[in-house]
């Protein structure tokens, strides 16, 4: 997913689609599709994919944090705070989710 990291989501799409066909319920695939939608400025698509990720893996810290941030941008602060808290609970190590959670304190 080098293309996503390099800001070239259009190059990542075919790889993501192939991964989704092979493993539609895999949390990593859904999380990366959320990142793809974020990169193309489709917040609703990203929220949908990160929600699916959490359905498959309720402790997926990156999906929890990404979903929290997306909801925060939509002024859905109570929901955003809930997902940030879940991220901290899923991985309470300093710096993992706690920095993000402090935004809601």
Secondary structure, DSSP 8 states (H G I E B T S, - for coil): -HHHHTT-HHHHHHHHHHHHHH-TT-HHHHHHHHHHHHHTT-HHHHHHHHHHHHHH-TT-HHHHHHHHHHHHHTT-HHHHHHHHHHHHHH--STTTTHHHHGGG-
